[in-house]
Structure formats: structure tokens, C-alpha cells
Amino acid sequence: MATTDRVTGTPVSGRADIAGADRIVVKVGSSSLTQPGGGIDVTKVDALVETLAAARTGGRQVVLVSSGAIAAGFPALGMSRPPRDLAGRQAAASVGQGILLHRYEEDFARHHVTTGQVLLTVEDLVRPKSYRNAWSTLGKLLALGVVPVVNENDTVATGEIHFGDNDRLAALVAELVRAQALVLLSDVDSLYTAHPSEPGAERISRVDDVDSLSVDTSRSGSGVGTGGMATKLEAARIATASGIPVVLAEAADAIQAIGGDDVGTYFAPGTRRRPRKLLWLAHAASPQGEIHVDAGAVKALRDRKASLLAVGVTEVHGDFQAGDPVLMIGPDGRTEGRGLVSYSHDEVREMRGRSSAWLAREMGDGASREVVHRDAMVLTRRRRRPDEHREASARPARTIAP
């Protein structure tokens, strides 16, 4: 699947779109910046900064999404291991963020490049006003030649307003700044057909459709980070749905990855871009409630691509208002999708199970519209059956990632 040069309009193949990207987002994981027992690994940070500074002085705009604040901070607090409680992690992040940024500032300054800190939470990227503010701030920094250093604002983020990992944050930032490429750097050199420790595991060089993959992502990442291969695939899914190519590579191969060489795994951008509203609904918005639906509604949503009508609603949970994101739950308890609801929780409770004709007669013509409109929902992917996973895992690597 080829993409198109943004200047000439001519088709490009391979990784020319990575090499030619003027604006790139680079995400680096904790394990690629810190020592195994915590604390900054100066050699690793220096090598990363040298690569990014060269890209910047070469005329490319660079946004760095950096993990490592907690890993850098907990040793400074006298802790022997990363804290697991929220308050402890926030305290470590508060200390570590300053340590990490200071290191970046000093290293980039040696290359005559200025950095600027940008801390974000989910709320900053799902509310229209703060989204625009983040977009304008990052855009201005890039226009001024600054390398923004982005991280989740761990010191204030709670479970309800937490990205959970910087892979997803990086993909959303790439969409936010309209980047032409996303590079995910970590302690793994590529995506494999099975866990790299498994006999016969083969490197996957190119992926044209993330949803077609069948790989082992069950094992977590390193002990100092929060992400694993599953979060990186989710980031690739977000970015490619926005038309952004992605490279997953080892931090030691950063120069080659940014330069478009054949290292790591390349994820081709999708040909059909998901509307921004639906992208954020699927990957960033925090659901404010649940709407349970019957089997008929699930079939209508899945097979007929229909809107969710009140007649198919069986239960309502949560406290939400019109326009809020909600989960749509099927009769088997599985999440069927997310949507922006047209009514408050009280109104949906009153309307549930009622036909459109009844609603129009009893509540007026306005009540006959959809509870969740088709254009304001994102359905979840159906998970494969276990036998499908076994069948897929037995195929050659080229059929997994054509």
C-alpha cells in the first residue's frame, strides 16, 4: 500500500514518507532513557538528543514525547523501586520530570537547540477549548524552532484522566500537530510474529493493516515503563487511522528509523482517514456512562450500520448529559462501541424500550431522533475466536503482515 508525496502528489513506497517527513513525533520509552534500577542513563539520553538535534538543525520539526519521569525520580526520593500507589508515582514524577527536562535542556543546548516542556492530560485533548490551546501552543513552538518535550502530567492525572502510557499519547499528539510521521523508540527492535524469545519468531518489516495482525502481545514491557507491545500497536492503530505512517524501532536505531532505513517495523498509513471527532471518541474520551442494548440493536449496529434507537435500549447507568461519550454494552456484557449520546441519562431512562412513534407521540417530534447517531459512534472490533488465533499464528509471517 503506497502513500503519496505531500508536495508533488506522486506515489511513494517503502519508507520514503518517513525520510521525507518535515514534521515528526518521536516517542521514547523509559527503558531507553534510564538505568535498570532507575535514574537517568546519561549515555542513552545524549545519543537520542544528538539524533534529534541533527534532524532539527537539518530543517525538520521534531516533537519529543518522553517517558522516564517516574523512573528518573524515584531514586532521588530514596525509593528502591518504582512506587505503585498513585500518590507515590505522582511524587516521583514531580521530582523526575525536573531532572529529565534539565538533562534534555543541557544536551539540546550543546547543539544550539531550544526545548520547551509541555505536560498534557486526557482532559486537555478531549475538550475543544483546551485541544485548540494545545494545538496552537505546540504549533507556535515548532514555528519558533523549539523542540517540545511532551509528557503526561503525572503529577495531577488520576485514573479517570490518565492516558495510561505514552505510546497512545504520542499517537494523539501526532494527530494533534498534523505530523507526517510517528517514530516509536523502545527497548525492542521490531514487531515479531511471536514473542522474540520464542523459537521461530520472525521480524515483521511492514504492516499494511494493524487489525489484520495476529501476534503475541500478552507480555508486558520492562519493569521501569508502563507500556508493552500492545500499547505500541494501539498507537500505530491511532496514527495510521489519521493517515500518519509509523515506525517501531529500537532506540539504538533512532538515526536509521528517522531516516527511513529498513529497521524495526513500518506501519503504512490508512487510505481512509477516520474523522477527528471519531478518532478522539475511540481513543481519548472518557465514557461518562453505559447504555445497555438488546441483541436486535447489536445486529442493527453491526450489520445495518444503523443508529442506536431508544427501542433497543434495556438499561442505563451513569450520570451523563447530551453530547457526552458513553459505552454501548451488548446483552452478553461486551462493549459494542462508544458514542456521543443525544440525551441525558434521565431522558434515556425514560425513553428506553420505546418506539420512535411512541416517543414522537408522547414527547414530541424532537424525541424521535436517535439516542446515539450513526455518525457519532465508533464500534469496537470483534475479537477472534481462539481457533482463529491458532490458525492465524500458524501462517507464514508474510500473510500476517502483507
Steps between C-alpha positions, in 0.01 A plus 500: 500500500670818385446850626536829311768767521342800671679748269507340155200271532698210356477153654773393740571154634712340767588759763552808287213664687696465826823634351316791338286600798560862596312471831557188709397384845753278676400305810761344724428255781633500855726201447674684215590796724564360844711242677348162596479601866369848429670832438601658170742321271705794375647311206157401367357851535804657333471264203128572456547875522783494246271324252203731554712814500650398167150456358398840634806686370445321170168682463254246642254589774518257792264433790645273768253302712711376787433249772740462790384752760402242762804282426728803534332625814452209738873446575533870585229448763692214661267233362647164403240426235231687303199578725171331414259726686365808323637753750846341489507498120389862486770599749766315301375658177514847656867457592599300194343732246731780608804273492412368156420837347820653640698227327321560172551876525875464558548243224296683236667831592837353404352465150353854515145366515240634745253271676163572658305286746138410424306293755161360392210304643216328319273788591729739311444305180129419514358842586481724191638813667802333661558296182527822300729650762730197490501507120584870481771477766676205340466659157658822621788318669573310180481816291758658732739210453443355847491126572196448725556231763158349572403274787184409681440724798541215749503735799130581455362222280275250676359169384208677333718747304802284423636402160651192662806495277695743286462290186136599473584857600759517222250384237245757613764773503601399148141552390477823698801662332422351157831313494613316188664215692502336843807313625465278808835423664527234767714210622364263234640512148184403311161334502526121473262222399533370858680616811868551401606239756289233330674263254416585142384856575553712189530873460213674324644775282175652372137507608232630266204434731545494878166327547615204289783417740504192718802529729577433864466825696412342835835564666558839659790734437797573718474550873559875480230580242123467472471395137552180305451383144121524534520874572732551204259324266219715636710809431565376147128442454420857609766664286443301182126567527599869487707445186833506686766235428666342804835335568561285807872453565766462765631827642850406388370510141347847531710654221404227255135501605463874449694478176262245349742204503374143526516459877223407739145471374331744265122554524351643182246783534136416436342605174180613673552748781264475795332836580676674789188493717475122471873451550492680832176328597663160446835564662493799736155584631405367845151338496256663739254213511372179347201427278410130487330377185323184386607251235286666234676831556841333476403342169375834369821673605727231358322380189296799385733775623196653668468760774407392851130552557322515835308179426821298528610644836454272803700665782665834573787554743693811590444873516540655155363788301422544132825499302696292751684182395343173617564129460248283317481157668348192338286235675808282555677779690748577224564859397361547151628853456512859614276785402405859571155479654219733390322508837571514873496184714156587639354547153647174367360312800156636421535419131647150524307226323266751339437517126568815302126535437427488875772755573368737235146465632579529872807726502473697178664468160844584636504184712480272198863556407775250577641443848844472338529600136695277263737784413583551869602145593797267467446125519758276665679236298370148538756281673600182322406162638784295651502266200538800270805613699655155471434488128647847449808430710577196281519711185829628356605848609424648159131419538491666840647821373468518122 
